[in-house]
Amino acid sequence: MANLKRRKREQAIANEIAHELHRALGTIMPSALAQNSDVVCKVFGEAFDRNRIVDESAGARILAYVPKELAARNLQFAELNRQLAAAVRPMAISK
């Protein structure tokens, strides 16, 4: 039971980190994070400090969740863009 709670907490922290990265950098592929390492370090540092993550193994587990969370955010963003384009398209055709 403790492992499940720990895993859920770490996934929530990874989701928070992905949200902040997406807000700061926009849609970005996880492989392109190295180009913005200063922003990434700041976001991770603040999240780890805010959530009092001091254990290296916990940080590694959280880091493993972040690419999945970023991919999910990118998919959500792409879907919203598709819906927006579909909604705007009929207005453009009628003019």
The first five atom37 places (N, CA, C, CB, O) and aatype in JSON, in Angstrom:
{
  "aatype": [12, 0, 2, 10, 11, 1, 1, 11, 1, 6, 5, 0, 9, 0, 2, 6, 9, 0, 8, 6, 10, 8, 1, 0, 10, 7, 16, 9, 12, 14, 15, 0, 10, 0, 5, 2, 15, 3, 19, 19, 4, 11, 19, 13, 7, 6, 0, 13, 3, 1, 2, 1, 9, 19, 3, 6, 15, 0, 7, 0, 1, 9, 10, 0, 18, 19, 14, 11, 6, 10, 0, 0, 1, 2, 10, 5, 13, 0, 6, 10, 2, 1, 5, 10, 0, 0, 0, 19, 1, 14, 12, 0, 9, 15, 11],
  "atom_mask": [
    [1, 1, 1, 1, 1],
    [1, 1, 1, 1, 1],
    [1, 1, 1, 1, 1],
    [1, 1, 1, 1, 1],
    [1, 1, 1, 1, 1],
    [1, 1, 1, 1, 1],
    [1, 1, 1, 1, 1],
    [1, 1, 1, 1, 1],
    [1, 1, 1, 1, 1],
    [1, 1, 1, 1, 1],
    [1, 1, 1, 1, 1],
    [1, 1, 1, 1, 1],
    [1, 1, 1, 1, 1],
    [1, 1, 1, 1, 1],
    [1, 1, 1, 1, 1],
    [1, 1, 1, 1, 1],
    [1, 1, 1, 1, 1],
    [1, 1, 1, 1, 1],
    [1, 1, 1, 1, 1],
    [1, 1, 1, 1, 1],
    [1, 1, 1, 1, 1],
    [1, 1, 1, 1, 1],
    [1, 1, 1, 1, 1],
    [1, 1, 1, 1, 1],
    [1, 1, 1, 1, 1],
    [1, 1, 1, 0, 1],
    [1, 1, 1, 1, 1],
    [1, 1, 1, 1, 1],
    [1, 1, 1, 1, 1],
    [1, 1, 1, 1, 1],
    [1, 1, 1, 1, 1],
    [1, 1, 1, 1, 1],
    [1, 1, 1, 1, 1],
    [1, 1, 1, 1, 1],
    [1, 1, 1, 1, 1],
    [1, 1, 1, 1, 1],
    [1, 1, 1, 1, 1],
    [1, 1, 1, 1, 1],
    [1, 1, 1, 1, 1],
    [1, 1, 1, 1, 1],
    [1, 1, 1, 1, 1],
    [1, 1, 1, 1, 1],
    [1, 1, 1, 1, 1],
    [1, 1, 1, 1, 1],
    [1, 1, 1, 0, 1],
    [1, 1, 1, 1, 1],
    [1, 1, 1, 1, 1],
    [1, 1, 1, 1, 1],
    [1, 1, 1, 1, 1],
    [1, 1, 1, 1, 1],
    [1, 1, 1, 1, 1],
    [1, 1, 1, 1, 1],
    [1, 1, 1, 1, 1],
    [1, 1, 1, 1, 1],
    [1, 1, 1, 1, 1],
    [1, 1, 1, 1, 1],
    [1, 1, 1, 1, 1],
    [1, 1, 1, 1, 1],
    [1, 1, 1, 0, 1],
    [1, 1, 1, 1, 1],
    [1, 1, 1, 1, 1],
    [1, 1, 1, 1, 1],
    [1, 1, 1, 1, 1],
    [1, 1, 1, 1, 1],
    [1, 1, 1, 1, 1],
    [1, 1, 1, 1, 1],
    [1, 1, 1, 1, 1],
    [1, 1, 1, 1, 1],
    [1, 1, 1, 1, 1],
    [1, 1, 1, 1, 1],
    [1, 1, 1, 1, 1],
    [1, 1, 1, 1, 1],
    [1, 1, 1, 1, 1],
    [1, 1, 1, 1, 1],
    [1, 1, 1, 1, 1],
    [1, 1, 1, 1, 1],
    [1, 1, 1, 1, 1],
    [1, 1, 1, 1, 1],
    [1, 1, 1, 1, 1],
    [1, 1, 1, 1, 1],
    [1, 1, 1, 1, 1],
    [1, 1, 1, 1, 1],
    [1, 1, 1, 1, 1],
    [1, 1, 1, 1, 1],
    [1, 1, 1, 1, 1],
    [1, 1, 1, 1, 1],
    [1, 1, 1, 1, 1],
    [1, 1, 1, 1, 1],
    [1, 1, 1, 1, 1],
    [1, 1, 1, 1, 1],
    [1, 1, 1, 1, 1],
    [1, 1, 1, 1, 1],
    [1, 1, 1, 1, 1],
    [1, 1, 1, 1, 1],
    [1, 1, 1, 1, 1]
  ],
  "atom_positions": [
    [[0.82, -1.19, 0.0], [0.0, 0.0, 0.0], [0.86, 1.26, 0.0], [-0.93, 0.0, 1.2], [0.53, 2.24, -0.66]],
    [[1.96, 1.23, 0.73], [2.84, 2.39, 0.78], [3.48, 2.66, -0.58], [3.93, 2.19, 1.84], [3.66, 3.81, -0.97]],
    [[3.81, 1.59, -1.31], [4.39, 1.76, -2.65], [3.41, 2.42, -3.59], [4.83, 0.42, -3.22], [3.8, 3.26, -4.4]],
    [[2.13, 2.06, -3.5], [1.1, 2.65, -4.36], [0.96, 4.15, -4.07], [-0.24, 1.93, -4.16], [0.87, 4.95, -4.99]],
    [[0.93, 4.51, -2.79], [0.83, 5.92, -2.41], [2.06, 6.69, -2.89], [0.68, 6.05, -0.88], [1.94, 7.8, -3.4]],
    [[3.24, 6.09, -2.71], [4.47, 6.74, -3.16], [4.47, 6.95, -4.66], [5.7, 5.92, -2.75], [4.83, 8.02, -5.15]],
    [[4.05, 5.92, -5.39], [4.02, 6.0, -6.85], [3.04, 7.07, -7.31], [3.65, 4.64, -7.45], [3.35, 7.84, -8.22]],
    [[1.86, 7.13, -6.71], [0.86, 8.14, -7.06], [1.39, 9.55, -6.77], [-0.45, 7.9, -6.3], [1.18, 10.47, -7.56]],
    [[2.07, 9.72, -5.66], [2.64, 11.03, -5.31], [3.71, 11.43, -6.32], [3.23, 11.0, -3.89], [3.76, 12.58, -6.75]],
    [[4.56, 10.47, -6.69], [5.62, 10.76, -7.66], [5.05, 11.05, -9.03], [6.6, 9.6, -7.74], [5.58, 11.91, -9.75]],
    [[3.99, 10.37, -9.42], [3.35, 10.66, -10.69], [2.7, 12.04, -10.68], [2.31, 9.59, -11.02], [2.72, 12.74, -11.69]],
    [[2.13, 12.42, -9.55], [1.55, 13.76, -9.42], [2.63, 14.83, -9.53], [0.79, 13.89, -8.09], [2.4, 15.88, -10.15]],
    [[3.78, 14.59, -8.95], [4.88, 15.55, -9.05], [5.37, 15.62, -10.49], [6.05, 15.15, -8.1], [5.67, 16.7, -11.0]],
    [[5.46, 14.47, -11.16], [5.87, 14.46, -12.57], [4.86, 15.21, -13.43], [6.03, 13.0, -13.09], [5.23, 15.91, -14.37]],
    [[3.59, 15.06, -13.12], [2.55, 15.79, -13.84], [2.71, 17.3, -13.64], [1.16, 15.34, -13.4], [2.55, 18.08, -14.57]],
    [[3.0, 17.68, -12.42], [3.23, 19.1, -12.09], [4.45, 19.63, -12.87], [3.45, 19.27, -10.57], [4.4, 20.74, -13.41]],
    [[5.5, 18.85, -12.92], [6.71, 19.26, -13.66], [6.4, 19.38, -15.15], [7.86, 18.25, -13.44], [6.82, 20.35, -15.79]],
    [[5.67, 18.41, -15.7], [5.31, 18.45, -17.12], [4.45, 19.67, -17.41], [4.56, 17.17, -17.53], [4.62, 20.32, -18.45]],
    [[3.53, 19.99, -16.51], [2.69, 21.18, -16.69], [3.54, 22.46, -16.74], [1.66, 21.28, -15.56], [3.35, 23.3, -17.61]],
    [[4.47, 22.58, -15.8], [5.33, 23.75, -15.76], [6.23, 23.83, -17.0], [6.18, 23.73, -14.5], [6.41, 24.91, -17.57]],
    [[6.79, 22.7, -17.43], [7.62, 22.69, -18.63], [6.81, 23.07, -19.86], [8.26, 21.31, -18.84], [7.27, 23.83, -20.71]],
    [[5.6, 22.54, -19.94], [4.73, 22.86, -21.09], [4.36, 24.34, -21.08], [3.46, 21.98, -21.06], [4.3, 24.98, -22.12]],
    [[4.1, 24.86, -19.89], [3.76, 26.29, -19.77], [4.95, 27.17, -20.16], [3.3, 26.62, -18.33], [4.78, 28.19, -20.82]],
    [[6.13, 26.77, -19.73], [7.32, 27.58, -19.98], [7.86, 27.44, -21.4], [8.41, 27.21, -18.99], [8.36, 28.41, -21.97]],
    [[7.75, 26.25, -21.98], [8.39, 25.98, -23.27], [7.42, 25.73, -24.41], [9.3, 24.82, -23.14], [7.84, 25.63, -25.56]],
    [[6.14, 25.61, -24.12], [5.17, 25.27, -25.15], [5.25, 23.79, -25.47], [0.0, 0.0, 0.0], [5.8, 23.0, -24.7]],
    [[4.7, 23.42, -26.63], [4.77, 22.0, -27.0], [6.21, 21.69, -27.37], [3.8, 21.66, -28.19], [6.81, 22.34, -28.23]],
    [[6.74, 20.71, -26.71], [8.14, 20.36, -26.91], [8.26, 18.85, -26.8], [9.07, 21.08, -25.88], [7.62, 18.22, -25.95]],
    [[9.08, 18.29, -27.63], [9.32, 16.85, -27.56], [10.28, 16.59, -26.4], [9.89, 16.29, -28.92], [11.2, 17.38, -26.17]],
    [[10.08, 15.52, -25.69], [10.97, 15.22, -24.54], [12.44, 15.16, -24.93], [10.56, 13.91, -23.9], [13.3, 15.48, -24.11]],
    [[12.74, 14.75, -26.15], [14.14, 14.67, -26.56], [14.77, 16.04, -26.75], [14.25, 13.87, -27.85], [16.0, 16.16, -26.76]],
    [[13.96, 17.08, -26.91], [14.49, 18.43, -27.13], [14.71, 19.21, -25.84], [13.54, 19.2, -28.03], [15.06, 20.39, -25.88]],
    [[14.49, 18.58, -24.7], [14.64, 19.28, -23.43], [16.07, 19.7, -23.15], [14.14, 18.42, -22.31], [16.3, 20.66, -22.41]],
    [[17.05, 19.0, -23.7], [18.45, 19.32, -23.45], [18.81, 20.71, -23.95], [19.35, 18.27, -24.1], [19.72, 21.34, -23.42]],
    [[18.12, 21.19, -24.97], [18.41, 22.51, -25.52], [18.01, 23.63, -24.56], [17.7, 22.7, -26.85], [18.56, 24.73, -24.62]],
    [[17.07, 23.37, -23.69], [16.59, 24.36, -22.72], [16.92, 23.92, -21.3], [15.07, 24.57, -22.88], [16.07, 23.98, -20.41]],
    [[18.15, 23.49, -21.1], [18.51, 22.87, -19.83], [18.37, 23.81, -18.64], [19.91, 22.36, -19.9], [18.08, 23.36, -17.53]],
    [[18.58, 25.11, -18.85], [18.46, 26.03, -17.71], [17.02, 26.11, -17.22], [18.96, 27.42, -18.1], [16.78, 26.14, -16.01]],
    [[16.07, 26.14, -18.13], [14.66, 26.17, -17.75], [14.27, 24.85, -17.09], [13.76, 26.44, -18.98], [13.57, 24.84, -16.08]],
    [[14.73, 23.74, -17.67], [14.42, 22.42, -17.14], [14.98, 22.27, -15.73], [14.98, 21.32, -18.06], [14.29, 21.78, -14.84]],
    [[16.21, 22.69, -15.52], [16.83, 22.61, -14.18], [16.06, 23.44, -13.17], [18.3, 23.07, -14.22], [15.86, 23.01, -12.03]],
    [[15.62, 24.61, -13.58], [14.87, 25.48, -12.68], [13.54, 24.85, -12.3], [14.65, 26.86, -13.33], [13.16, 24.84, -11.13]],
    [[12.81, 24.32, -13.29], [11.51, 23.7, -13.02], [11.67, 22.48, -12.11], [10.83, 23.3, -14.34], [10.92, 22.33, -11.14]],
    [[12.63, 21.62, -12.43], [12.84, 20.44, -11.59], [13.27, 20.84, -10.19], [13.89, 19.52, -12.22], [12.76, 20.29, -9.21]],
    [[14.19, 21.78, -10.07], [14.66, 22.22, -8.76], [13.55, 22.78, -7.9], [0.0, 0.0, 0.0], [13.45, 22.46, -6.72]],
    [[12.72, 23.63, -8.5], [11.61, 24.21, -7.75], [10.6, 23.15, -7.32], [10.92, 25.29, -8.58], [10.1, 23.17, -6.2]],
    [[10.3, 22.22, -8.23], [9.34, 21.16, -7.9], [9.89, 20.25, -6.81], [9.0, 20.33, -9.16], [9.17, 19.87, -5.89]],
    [[11.16, 19.9, -6.89], [11.76, 19.04, -5.87], [11.82, 19.75, -4.52], [13.17, 18.6, -6.3], [11.58, 19.14, -3.49]],
    [[12.14, 21.04, -4.53], [12.17, 21.8, -3.28], [10.76, 21.93, -2.69], [12.77, 23.19, -3.5], [10.57, 21.73, -1.49]],
    [[9.79, 22.26, -3.54], [8.42, 22.46, -3.08], [7.84, 21.16, -2.48], [7.54, 22.94, -4.24], [7.09, 21.21, -1.5]],
    [[8.2, 20.03, -3.07], [7.68, 18.75, -2.62], [8.64, 18.0, -1.7], [7.35, 17.88, -3.8], [8.39, 16.86, -1.34]],
    [[9.73, 18.64, -1.33], [10.73, 18.09, -0.41], [11.24, 16.72, -0.88], [10.14, 17.97, 0.99], [11.26, 15.75, -0.12]],
    [[11.66, 16.68, -2.14], [12.27, 15.46, -2.69], [13.77, 15.58, -2.49], [11.9, 15.26, -4.21], [14.42, 16.42, -3.12]],
    [[14.33, 14.75, -1.63], [15.76, 14.78, -1.36], [16.43, 13.45, -1.68], [16.0, 15.14, 0.09], [17.66, 13.38, -1.73]],
    [[15.65, 12.43, -1.9], [16.14, 11.09, -2.18], [16.46, 10.96, -3.67], [15.12, 10.01, -1.74], [15.61, 11.25, -4.51]],
    [[17.66, 10.51, -3.99], [18.06, 10.38, -5.39], [17.21, 9.36, -6.13], [19.52, 9.99, -5.48], [16.89, 9.56, -7.31]],
    [[16.84, 8.3, -5.48], [16.02, 7.28, -6.15], [14.61, 7.81, -6.44], [15.93, 6.01, -5.29], [14.04, 7.47, -7.47]],
    [[14.06, 8.62, -5.55], [12.75, 9.23, -5.81], [12.84, 10.19, -6.98], [12.23, 9.97, -4.55], [11.94, 10.23, -7.83]],
    [[13.9, 10.97, -7.03], [14.1, 11.87, -8.17], [14.23, 11.12, -9.48], [0.0, 0.0, 0.0], [13.7, 11.57, -10.51]],
    [[14.91, 10.0, -9.47], [15.06, 9.2, -10.69], [13.72, 8.63, -11.14], [16.06, 8.06, -10.46], [13.43, 8.6, -12.33]],
    [[12.91, 8.18, -10.19], [11.59, 7.65, -10.55], [10.7, 8.75, -11.12], [10.91, 7.0, -9.31], [9.98, 8.53, -12.1]],
    [[10.75, 9.94, -10.51], [9.96, 11.06, -11.02], [10.43, 11.44, -12.42], [10.06, 12.28, -10.06], [9.62, 11.68, -13.31]],
    [[11.73, 11.49, -12.6], [12.29, 11.81, -13.91], [11.82, 10.82, -14.97], [13.82, 11.82, -13.84], [11.6, 11.21, -16.12]],
    [[11.66, 9.57, -14.61], [11.2, 8.56, -15.57], [9.74, 8.79, -15.98], [11.35, 7.17, -14.96], [9.36, 8.41, -17.09]],
    [[8.93, 9.4, -15.13], [7.52, 9.66, -15.45], [7.34, 10.89, -16.34], [6.73, 9.84, -14.19], [6.35, 10.97, -17.08]],
    [[8.25, 11.84, -16.29], [8.06, 13.13, -16.96], [7.87, 13.0, -18.48], [9.24, 14.02, -16.67], [6.97, 13.65, -19.0]],
    [[8.67, 12.22, -19.23], [8.42, 12.14, -20.68], [7.02, 11.66, -21.04], [9.44, 11.22, -21.31], [6.43, 12.13, -22.01]],
    [[6.5, 10.71, -20.27], [5.13, 10.22, -20.52], [4.12, 11.35, -20.29], [4.81, 9.0, -19.6], [3.19, 11.52, -21.07]],
    [[4.31, 12.1, -19.23], [3.4, 13.21, -18.93], [3.5, 14.31, -19.99], [3.71, 13.79, -17.54], [2.48, 14.89, -20.37]],
    [[4.71, 14.59, -20.46], [4.87, 15.58, -21.53], [4.19, 15.12, -22.81], [6.36, 15.85, -21.79], [3.55, 15.92, -23.49]],
    [[4.34, 13.86, -23.14], [3.69, 13.33, -24.34], [2.17, 13.45, -24.23], [4.1, 11.85, -24.57], [1.5, 13.79, -25.21]],
    [[1.64, 13.17, -23.05], [0.2, 13.3, -22.85], [-0.24, 14.75, -23.02], [-0.2, 12.78, -21.45], [-1.28, 15.02, -23.62]],
    [[0.54, 15.68, -22.49], [0.21, 17.11, -22.65], [0.26, 17.52, -24.12], [1.19, 17.99, -21.84], [-0.61, 18.26, -24.59]],
    [[1.26, 17.04, -24.85], [1.36, 17.36, -26.27], [0.18, 16.8, -27.05], [2.67, 16.81, -26.85], [-0.32, 17.46, -27.96]],
    [[-0.28, 15.61, -26.69], [-1.46, 15.04, -27.35], [-2.71, 15.86, -27.05], [-1.68, 13.59, -26.91], [-3.52, 16.1, -27.95]],
    [[-2.87, 16.29, -25.82], [-4.0, 17.13, -25.45], [-3.96, 18.44, -26.23], [-4.01, 17.41, -23.94], [-4.99, 18.9, -26.73]],
    [[-2.79, 19.03, -26.33], [-2.63, 20.29, -27.05], [-2.95, 20.11, -28.53], [-1.21, 20.83, -26.88], [-3.63, 20.95, -29.13]],
    [[-2.48, 19.02, -29.13], [-2.75, 18.74, -30.54], [-4.24, 18.53, -30.78], [-1.97, 17.51, -31.0], [-4.78, 19.0, -31.79]],
    [[-4.91, 17.85, -29.87], [-6.35, 17.63, -30.0], [-7.11, 18.95, -29.91], [-6.85, 16.65, -28.92], [-8.05, 19.18, -30.67]],
    [[-6.72, 19.81, -28.98], [-7.37, 21.11, -28.87], [-7.14, 21.96, -30.12], [-6.85, 21.86, -27.63], [-8.04, 22.65, -30.58]],
    [[-5.93, 21.9, -30.67], [-5.66, 22.62, -31.92], [-6.51, 22.09, -33.06], [-4.19, 22.51, -32.29], [-7.02, 22.87, -33.86]],
    [[-6.68, 20.76, -33.13], [-7.5, 20.16, -34.18], [-8.95, 20.61, -34.03], [-7.39, 18.63, -34.14], [-9.6, 20.94, -35.02]],
    [[-9.47, 20.61, -32.81], [-10.84, 21.04, -32.57], [-11.02, 22.52, -32.91], [-11.23, 20.78, -31.12], [-12.04, 22.9, -33.49]],
    [[-10.05, 23.33, -32.56], [-10.11, 24.75, -32.87], [-10.09, 24.98, -34.38], [-8.94, 25.49, -32.22], [-10.87, 25.78, -34.9]],
    [[-9.22, 24.27, -35.08], [-9.15, 24.4, -36.54], [-10.46, 23.96, -37.18], [-7.99, 23.57, -37.1], [-10.91, 24.57, -38.15]],
    [[-11.08, 22.91, -36.66], [-12.35, 22.44, -37.2], [-13.46, 23.43, -36.93], [-12.7, 21.08, -36.6], [-14.36, 23.58, -37.75]],
    [[-13.42, 24.12, -35.8], [-14.44, 25.1, -35.48], [-14.29, 26.37, -36.29], [-14.39, 25.42, -34.01], [-15.28, 27.01, -36.64]],
    [[-13.07, 26.75, -36.6], [-12.81, 27.98, -37.35], [-13.04, 27.77, -38.84], [-11.38, 28.47, -37.1], [-13.46, 28.7, -39.54]],
    [[-12.78, 26.57, -39.33], [-12.88, 26.27, -40.76], [-14.26, 26.61, -41.34], [-12.58, 24.81, -41.0], [-14.31, 27.24, -42.39]],
    [[-15.4, 26.24, -40.7], [-16.7, 26.6, -41.28], [-16.93, 28.1, -41.36], [-17.81, 25.98, -40.48], [-17.58, 28.58, -42.29]],
    [[-16.4, 28.84, -40.41], [-16.55, 30.3, -40.44], [-15.77, 30.88, -41.6], [-16.08, 30.94, -39.13], [-16.25, 31.82, -42.24]],
    [[-14.59, 30.37, -41.9], [-13.78, 30.87, -42.99], [-14.4, 30.54, -44.33], [-12.37, 30.29, -42.92], [-14.29, 31.34, -45.27]],
    [[-15.05, 29.41, -44.46], [-15.67, 29.01, -45.73], [-16.91, 29.85, -46.01], [-16.04, 27.51, -45.7], [-17.19, 30.16, -47.17]],
    [[-17.67, 30.23, -44.98], [-18.9, 30.97, -45.18], [-18.69, 32.43, -45.54], [-19.73, 30.89, -43.95], [-19.62, 33.09, -45.99]],
    [[-17.51, 32.94, -45.34], [-17.25, 34.38, -45.64], [-16.96, 34.6, -47.06], [-16.11, 34.91, -44.84], [-16.73, 35.74, -47.47]]
  ]
}
